Amino acid sequence: MRRLGNELGFLVSLVKMNLASAMEYRASFVSQALGMLINNGIYFVFWLIYFDRFQEIRGYRIGEIYLLFALVAGGFGLAFALCGNARRLPYLIAQGRLDYYLALPRPVLLHVLMTRCDVSTIGDLSFALIAYLFTGRLSLPEMTLFALSTLLIAVILVSFSTLFGSLAFWMGNAQQVSNQATNALITFALYPAGLFRGWTKFLLLTLIPAAFVGAVPVELVSTRNPYTLLQLALFALAAATVAMLAFHTGLRRYESGSAINVNI
């Protein structure tokens, strides 16, 4: 327990240092966060125009769309605000930049992931809070499930990025593959689940688990079904386990000293 407390304290210190580093250049911090907030808002305009003409799409009304965007944006923002290196993992592996982390007595994967904060994701978190207010789901149980769902989505997104990023141990430069996989996951998650049928729906629950990032959390907050919460939690745990196994298996193939860096 004491060791666990020390590791948690170390991770909290990393988060504080990342935020302090981001806030050092406040103009850049604000512009990136505001830019992402505006970008999300522009993307959402499509749905506002659609629901101005049609009342429903496969069981989703405008309230469910607000909730869907709040959950996905919130999970994405939380994931990469805390674990900004998750999307840079292929680059770090290919360039031999894991040496620094391997030399320290800390959990390698967590240390790598949490050493960087993606500043623009603060805009995603801000958008998520605004969008959730428009859902009108402000009761304590609903807000609790929203917060819990956002956390589980963040775990799934970081695990997914880590899994595809770990391909760099076998492929070399896997940055493009990892980026495309993450972008596909987010893109499909932002559409109502009822639009997909058959094999497409099966893929969204397995290979590209977009349903667990979008549709399943929406169902959880809407219905407050404990079985749905169990499904989401178990999937997040499974995703994290597979990602860690992939990373540590690949780490055995890692060759240090492939890059010599001089810091001036």
C-alpha positions as CSV (number, residue, x, y, z in Angstrom):
1,M,0.0,0.0,0.0
2,R,2.9,2.3,0.8
3,R,4.5,1.7,-2.6
4,L,1.1,2.2,-4.3
5,G,0.8,5.5,-2.5
6,N,4.3,6.6,-3.6
7,E,3.5,5.7,-7.3
8,L,0.2,7.6,-7.2
9,G,2.0,10.6,-5.6
10,F,4.5,10.4,-8.4
11,L,1.8,10.4,-11.1
12,V,0.0,13.3,-9.5
13,S,3.3,15.2,-9.5
14,L,3.7,14.5,-13.2
15,V,0.2,16.0,-13.9
16,K,1.0,19.1,-11.9
17,M,4.3,19.6,-13.7
18,N,2.6,19.1,-17.1
19,L,0.0,21.7,-16.3
20,A,2.6,24.1,-14.9
21,S,4.7,23.7,-18.1
22,A,1.6,24.3,-20.3
23,M,0.6,27.4,-18.3
24,E,4.1,28.9,-18.8
25,Y,3.1,30.0,-22.2
26,R,-0.5,31.2,-21.4
27,A,-1.2,32.8,-24.8
28,S,-0.4,29.5,-26.6
29,F,-2.3,27.5,-23.9
30,V,-5.5,29.6,-24.3
31,S,-5.3,29.7,-28.1
32,Q,-5.0,26.0,-28.5
33,A,-7.7,25.2,-26.0
34,L,-10.0,27.8,-27.5
35,G,-9.3,26.6,-31.0
36,M,-10.3,23.0,-30.1
37,L,-13.4,24.3,-28.4
38,I,-14.4,26.2,-31.6
39,N,-13.5,23.2,-33.8
40,N,-15.8,20.9,-31.8
41,G,-18.6,23.5,-31.9
42,I,-18.4,23.8,-35.7
43,Y,-18.5,20.0,-36.1
44,F,-21.6,19.9,-33.9
45,V,-23.4,22.5,-36.1
46,F,-24.1,19.7,-38.6
47,W,-26.4,17.9,-36.0
48,L,-28.1,21.2,-35.0
49,I,-29.0,21.7,-38.7
50,Y,-30.2,18.1,-39.0
51,F,-32.4,18.1,-35.9
52,D,-33.8,21.5,-36.9
53,R,-35.6,19.6,-39.7
54,F,-35.9,16.1,-38.4
55,Q,-36.9,15.2,-34.8
56,E,-35.2,11.8,-34.5
57,I,-32.6,9.5,-36.0
58,R,-32.8,5.8,-35.0
59,G,-33.9,6.6,-31.4
60,Y,-31.6,9.6,-30.9
61,R,-32.9,13.1,-30.4
62,I,-31.0,16.2,-29.9
63,G,-30.6,15.6,-26.2
64,E,-28.9,12.2,-26.9
65,I,-26.6,13.9,-29.4
66,Y,-25.6,16.5,-26.8
67,L,-24.9,13.6,-24.4
68,L,-22.9,11.7,-27.0
69,F,-20.7,14.6,-27.8
70,A,-20.2,15.4,-24.2
71,L,-19.1,11.9,-23.4
72,V,-16.8,11.4,-26.3
73,A,-15.2,14.9,-26.0
74,G,-14.9,14.5,-22.3
75,G,-13.3,11.1,-22.5
76,F,-10.9,12.2,-25.3
77,G,-10.0,15.4,-23.4
78,L,-9.3,13.5,-20.1
79,A,-7.4,10.8,-21.8
80,F,-4.9,12.9,-23.6
81,A,-4.7,15.7,-21.1
82,L,-3.4,13.2,-18.6
83,C,-1.6,10.8,-21.1
84,G,-0.5,13.1,-23.8
85,N,2.3,10.8,-24.9
86,A,-0.1,8.0,-25.8
87,R,-0.5,9.3,-29.3
88,R,3.3,9.9,-29.6
89,L,4.2,6.4,-28.4
90,P,5.1,5.0,-31.9
91,Y,7.5,7.9,-32.4
92,L,9.2,7.4,-29.0
93,I,9.7,3.7,-29.7
94,A,11.0,4.1,-33.2
95,Q,13.4,6.9,-32.2
96,G,14.8,4.9,-29.3
97,R,13.6,7.5,-26.8
98,L,12.4,5.0,-24.1
99,D,15.9,4.8,-22.7
100,Y,15.3,7.6,-20.3
101,Y,12.2,5.9,-18.8
102,L,13.9,2.5,-18.6
103,A,16.6,3.9,-16.4
104,L,14.2,5.1,-13.7
105,P,12.6,3.0,-10.9
106,R,9.1,3.8,-12.0
107,P,6.4,1.9,-14.0
108,V,7.6,2.4,-17.5
109,L,4.3,2.6,-19.4
110,L,2.6,5.0,-17.0
111,H,5.7,7.1,-16.8
112,V,5.9,7.3,-20.6
113,L,2.2,8.1,-21.1
114,M,1.9,10.7,-18.4
115,T,5.1,12.7,-19.1
116,R,3.3,15.0,-21.6
117,C,0.0,16.9,-21.6
118,D,-1.8,17.6,-24.9
119,V,-2.8,21.3,-24.2
120,S,-5.5,21.4,-26.9
121,T,-7.5,18.7,-25.0
122,I,-8.5,21.3,-22.4
123,G,-10.8,22.7,-25.1
124,D,-12.3,19.2,-25.5
125,L,-13.0,19.1,-21.7
126,S,-14.5,22.6,-21.8
127,F,-16.8,21.6,-24.7
128,A,-17.8,18.4,-22.9
129,L,-19.0,20.4,-19.9
130,I,-20.9,22.9,-22.0
131,A,-22.6,20.1,-24.1
132,Y,-23.5,18.2,-20.9
133,L,-25.3,21.2,-19.5
134,F,-27.5,21.3,-22.6
135,T,-28.6,17.7,-21.9
136,G,-30.5,18.8,-18.8
137,R,-29.4,15.6,-17.0
138,L,-28.4,17.4,-13.8
139,S,-29.5,14.9,-11.2
140,L,-26.8,13.5,-8.9
141,P,-27.1,9.9,-10.2
142,E,-26.8,11.1,-13.9
143,M,-23.9,13.4,-13.2
144,T,-22.1,10.6,-11.3
145,L,-22.6,8.2,-14.2
146,F,-21.5,10.8,-16.7
147,A,-18.3,11.4,-14.7
148,L,-17.7,7.6,-14.3
149,S,-18.4,7.0,-18.0
150,T,-16.0,9.8,-19.0
151,L,-13.3,8.1,-17.0
152,L,-13.9,4.7,-18.5
153,I,-13.9,6.2,-22.0
154,A,-10.6,7.8,-21.3
155,V,-9.1,4.4,-20.2
156,I,-10.4,2.8,-23.4
157,L,-8.9,5.6,-25.6
158,V,-5.5,5.5,-23.9
159,S,-5.5,1.7,-24.1
160,F,-6.4,1.7,-27.7
161,S,-3.7,4.3,-28.6
162,T,-1.2,2.3,-26.5
163,L,-2.1,-1.0,-28.3
164,F,-1.7,0.4,-31.8
165,G,1.3,2.5,-30.7
166,S,3.1,-0.7,-29.5
167,L,3.0,-2.0,-33.1
168,A,6.1,0.2,-33.5
169,F,8.1,-2.5,-31.7
170,W,7.4,-4.8,-34.7
171,M,6.8,-2.4,-37.5
172,G,9.3,0.4,-36.8
173,N,7.4,3.6,-37.6
174,A,3.8,2.9,-36.8
175,Q,2.8,6.6,-36.2
176,Q,0.5,6.8,-39.2
177,V,-1.3,3.5,-38.4
178,S,-1.8,4.5,-34.8
179,N,-3.2,8.0,-35.8
180,Q,-5.6,6.5,-38.4
181,A,-6.9,3.9,-35.9
182,T,-7.5,6.5,-33.2
183,N,-9.2,8.9,-35.7
184,A,-11.4,6.1,-36.9
185,L,-12.4,5.2,-33.4
186,I,-13.4,8.8,-32.6
187,T,-15.2,9.3,-35.9
188,F,-17.4,6.3,-35.6
189,A,-18.1,7.0,-31.9
190,L,-19.7,10.3,-32.8
191,Y,-22.5,8.7,-34.7
192,P,-25.8,7.2,-33.3
193,A,-25.4,3.5,-32.8
194,G,-28.7,2.8,-34.7
195,L,-27.0,3.9,-38.0
196,F,-24.9,0.7,-38.0
197,R,-26.2,-2.8,-38.6
198,G,-24.8,-6.4,-39.0
199,W,-21.0,-6.7,-39.5
200,T,-20.5,-3.0,-39.1
201,K,-22.0,-3.0,-35.7
202,F,-20.0,-6.1,-34.8
203,L,-16.8,-4.4,-35.8
204,L,-17.7,-1.3,-33.7
205,L,-17.9,-3.6,-30.6
206,T,-14.7,-5.4,-31.3
207,L,-11.9,-4.4,-33.7
208,I,-12.8,-0.7,-33.6
209,P,-14.6,-0.4,-30.2
210,A,-16.4,2.8,-31.0
211,A,-19.6,1.7,-29.4
212,F,-17.9,1.5,-26.0
213,V,-16.7,5.1,-26.5
214,G,-20.0,6.5,-27.6
215,A,-23.2,4.4,-27.7
216,V,-22.7,2.3,-24.6
217,P,-21.9,5.2,-22.3
218,V,-25.0,7.1,-23.7
219,E,-27.1,4.1,-22.9
220,L,-25.6,3.9,-19.4
221,V,-26.3,7.6,-18.5
222,S,-29.8,7.4,-20.1
223,T,-31.0,4.2,-18.6
224,R,-28.9,4.0,-15.4
225,N,-28.6,0.2,-16.0
226,P,-26.0,-1.4,-13.7
227,Y,-25.5,-4.2,-16.2
228,T,-24.4,-1.6,-18.8
229,L,-22.0,-0.1,-16.3
230,L,-20.5,-3.6,-15.7
231,Q,-20.1,-4.1,-19.4
232,L,-18.3,-0.8,-19.9
233,A,-16.1,-1.3,-16.9
234,L,-15.1,-4.9,-17.9
235,F,-14.3,-3.7,-21.4
236,A,-12.2,-0.9,-20.1
237,L,-10.3,-3.3,-17.8
238,A,-9.8,-5.8,-20.7
239,A,-8.6,-3.0,-23.0
240,A,-6.1,-1.8,-20.5
241,T,-4.8,-5.3,-19.8
242,V,-4.3,-6.1,-23.5
243,A,-2.6,-2.8,-24.1
244,M,-0.2,-3.4,-21.2
245,L,0.6,-6.9,-22.4
246,A,1.2,-5.7,-25.9
247,F,3.6,-2.9,-24.6
248,H,5.6,-5.1,-22.3
249,T,5.8,-7.9,-24.8
250,G,7.1,-5.5,-27.4
251,L,9.5,-3.9,-24.9
252,R,11.5,-7.2,-25.0
253,R,12.2,-6.4,-28.6
254,Y,13.2,-2.8,-27.9
255,E,16.8,-1.8,-28.9
256,S,18.1,1.2,-27.1
257,G,20.8,3.5,-28.4
258,S,19.1,3.9,-31.8
259,A,19.2,7.6,-31.4
260,I,21.8,9.9,-29.8
261,N,20.4,13.2,-28.6
262,V,22.4,16.1,-27.4
263,N,20.4,18.6,-25.3
264,I,21.8,22.2,-25.3
